[in-house]
C-alpha cells in the first residue's frame, strides 16, 4: 500500500483500493488532531477485515500545509498495518 499518491484522484484511488481489498470494511477513526498553519498531526485508529485477518492499527498522520492545502503527507503505522495488507 505504500507509495507516492499525488492529487485528489490518486488519493481517492488509494482509499478505493483499501476499501476493495478489505471488502468495504476499512474504517479510519480520527482520535485527535493537532495543527497550526503549517503542519497538522492526526492520531487515528484504523480497522478492517481481510482474508480472515483483523486490523486494529494506531497511526500518526503528519500533514505539511501550503496555501491551506496539503503539500505533503506521511503516515506512520504499527506493524499490524503491514501484516494486514501483505
GROMACS elastic network, one bead per residue, 0.5 to 0.9 nm:
[ bonds ]
;  ai    aj funct       b0    kb
    1    14     6  0.79449   500
    1    17     6  0.86264   500
    1    18     6  0.82340   500
    1    82     6  0.84681   500
    1    85     6  0.72601   500
    1    86     6  0.88174   500
    4    10     6  0.88625   500
    5     8     6  0.86528   500
    5     9     6  0.87080   500
    5    10     6  0.53031   500
    5    11     6  0.57467   500
    5    13     6  0.88372   500
    5    14     6  0.76115   500
    6     9     6  0.77541   500
    6    10     6  0.57162   500
    6    11     6  0.66886   500
    7    10     6  0.56927   500
    7    11     6  0.63242   500
    7    12     6  0.86569   500
    8    11     6  0.51853   500
    8    12     6  0.59549   500
    8    13     6  0.83576   500
    9    12     6  0.51972   500
    9    13     6  0.59945   500
    9    14     6  0.86066   500
   10    14     6  0.61463   500
   10    15     6  0.87830   500
   11    15     6  0.64876   500
   11    16     6  0.85896   500
   12    15     6  0.51591   500
   12    16     6  0.60749   500
   12    17     6  0.85931   500
   13    17     6  0.61150   500
   13    18     6  0.86599   500
   14    17     6  0.50937   500
   14    18     6  0.64083   500
   14    19     6  0.87725   500
   15    19     6  0.62199   500
   15    20     6  0.85416   500
   15    26     6  0.89658   500
   16    19     6  0.50688   500
   16    20     6  0.60512   500
   16    21     6  0.86008   500
   16    24     6  0.89398   500
   17    21     6  0.60471   500
   17    22     6  0.84097   500
   18    21     6  0.53800   500
   18    22     6  0.61035   500
   18    23     6  0.85072   500
   18    24     6  0.79293   500
   18    25     6  0.88319   500
   18    26     6  0.65852   500
   18    85     6  0.88753   500
   19    22     6  0.52146   500
   19    23     6  0.59713   500
   19    25     6  0.65132   500
   19    26     6  0.56319   500
   19    27     6  0.86223   500
   19    48     6  0.89327   500
   20    23     6  0.52047   500
   20    24     6  0.59302   500
   20    25     6  0.86950   500
   20    26     6  0.88218   500
   21    24     6  0.75839   500
   21    25     6  0.89033   500
   21    26     6  0.87187   500
   21    50     6  0.69938   500
   21    85     6  0.82417   500
   22    25     6  0.53986   500
   22    26     6  0.58673   500
   22    48     6  0.62950   500
   22    49     6  0.56396   500
   22    51     6  0.80997   500
   22    85     6  0.88769   500
   23    26     6  0.77923   500
   23    48     6  0.87132   500
   23    49     6  0.74981   500
   23    50     6  0.70520   500
   24    27     6  0.86008   500
   24    48     6  0.82383   500
   24    49     6  0.85968   500
   25    47     6  0.76235   500
   25    49     6  0.58891   500
   25    50     6  0.81599   500
   26    46     6  0.72329   500
   26    47     6  0.56440   500
   26    49     6  0.70481   500
   26    55     6  0.85519   500
   27    45     6  0.81989   500
   27    46     6  0.56575   500
   27    47     6  0.51447   500
   27    48     6  0.62162   500
   28    44     6  0.66278   500
   28    45     6  0.59379   500
   28    47     6  0.65241   500
   28    48     6  0.89302   500
   29    43     6  0.86385   500
   29    44     6  0.54818   500
   29    45     6  0.51410   500
   29    46     6  0.62364   500
   29    47     6  0.82328   500
   30    33     6  0.75999   500
   30    42     6  0.68663   500
   30    43     6  0.61439   500
   30    45     6  0.66364   500
   30    46     6  0.87542   500
   31    42     6  0.74248   500
   31    43     6  0.53346   500
   31    44     6  0.51664   500
   31    45     6  0.69331   500
   32    41     6  0.82382   500
   32    42     6  0.57991   500
   32    43     6  0.51762   500
   32    44     6  0.71805   500
   33    40     6  0.70947   500
   33    41     6  0.57519   500
   33    43     6  0.64317   500
   34    39     6  0.83868   500
   34    40     6  0.56726   500
   34    41     6  0.51347   500
   34    42     6  0.64748   500
   34    43     6  0.85853   500
   35    38     6  0.77309   500
   35    39     6  0.56674   500
   35    41     6  0.61686   500
   35    42     6  0.84300   500
   35    63     6  0.88497   500
   36    39     6  0.55965   500
   36    40     6  0.63932   500
   37    40     6  0.80884   500
   37    65     6  0.69632   500
   37    66     6  0.82582   500
   37    67     6  0.89007   500
   37    68     6  0.75368   500
   38    63     6  0.83696   500
   38    64     6  0.59862   500
   38    66     6  0.66432   500
   38    67     6  0.88625   500
   38    68     6  0.83289   500
   39    62     6  0.73246   500
   39    63     6  0.55193   500
   39    65     6  0.56160   500
   39    66     6  0.88657   500
   40    61     6  0.80014   500
   40    62     6  0.58417   500
   40    64     6  0.65781   500
   40    65     6  0.75769   500
   41    60     6  0.67939   500
   41    61     6  0.55461   500
   41    63     6  0.61909   500
   42    59     6  0.82001   500
   42    60     6  0.57477   500
   42    62     6  0.65993   500
   42    63     6  0.81923   500
   43    58     6  0.74417   500
   43    59     6  0.59919   500
   43    61     6  0.64966   500
   44    57     6  0.81528   500
   44    58     6  0.57468   500
   44    59     6  0.52202   500
   44    60     6  0.63086   500
   44    61     6  0.76652   500
   45    56     6  0.68263   500
   45    57     6  0.56365   500
   45    59     6  0.63167   500
   45    60     6  0.89880   500
   46    55     6  0.70259   500
   46    56     6  0.57521   500
   46    57     6  0.50483   500
   46    58     6  0.63283   500
   46    59     6  0.73957   500
   46    81     6  0.87166   500
   47    54     6  0.73775   500
   47    57     6  0.65022   500
   48    53     6  0.82892   500
   48    54     6  0.58939   500
   48    56     6  0.71668   500
   48    84     6  0.88425   500
   49    52     6  0.68048   500
   49    53     6  0.56779   500
   49    55     6  0.61957   500
   49    84     6  0.85455   500
   50    53     6  0.50954   500
   50    54     6  0.65488   500
   50    55     6  0.80626   500
   50    84     6  0.73673   500
   50    85     6  0.81181   500
   51    54     6  0.85583   500
   51    84     6  0.89959   500
   53    84     6  0.65536   500
   54    84     6  0.72376   500
   55    80     6  0.66353   500
   55    81     6  0.70946   500
   55    83     6  0.87899   500
   55    84     6  0.61562   500
   56    80     6  0.70554   500
   56    81     6  0.81422   500
   57    77     6  0.68563   500
   57    78     6  0.60008   500
   57    79     6  0.79859   500
   57    80     6  0.58370   500
   57    81     6  0.61478   500
   58    76     6  0.87118   500
   58    77     6  0.63231   500
   58    78     6  0.61831   500
   58    80     6  0.86789   500
   58    81     6  0.87859   500
   59    75     6  0.68633   500
   59    76     6  0.55217   500
   59    78     6  0.65729   500
   59    81     6  0.89620   500
   60    74     6  0.83187   500
   60    75     6  0.58148   500
   60    76     6  0.51500   500
   60    77     6  0.66661   500
   61    73     6  0.70132   500
   61    74     6  0.58116   500
   61    76     6  0.63858   500
   61    77     6  0.87266   500
   62    72     6  0.81837   500
   62    73     6  0.56683   500
   62    74     6  0.51948   500
   62    75     6  0.63218   500
   62    76     6  0.82143   500
   63    70     6  0.63948   500
   63    71     6  0.75239   500
   63    72     6  0.58833   500
   63    74     6  0.66863   500
   63    75     6  0.88760   500
   64    69     6  0.84257   500
   64    70     6  0.59217   500
   64    71     6  0.55216   500
   64    72     6  0.50981   500
   64    73     6  0.64132   500
   64    74     6  0.87874   500
   65    68     6  0.59093   500
   65    69     6  0.54026   500
   65    71     6  0.52755   500
   65    72     6  0.71404   500
   65    73     6  0.89769   500
   66    69     6  0.53874   500
   66    70     6  0.63076   500
   66    71     6  0.56998   500
   66    72     6  0.89053   500
   67    70     6  0.82875   500
   67    71     6  0.86649   500
   68    71     6  0.89491   500
   70    73     6  0.70546   500
   77    80     6  0.76644   500
   77    81     6  0.62204   500
   77    82     6  0.83435   500
   78    81     6  0.60047   500
   78    82     6  0.80115   500
   79    82     6  0.56982   500
   79    83     6  0.65001   500
   79    84     6  0.87436   500
   80    83     6  0.51496   500
   80    84     6  0.59739   500
   80    85     6  0.86995   500
   81    84     6  0.53108   500
   81    85     6  0.64069   500
   81    86     6  0.86566   500
   82    85     6  0.54542   500
   82    86     6  0.59898   500
   83    86     6  0.55031   500
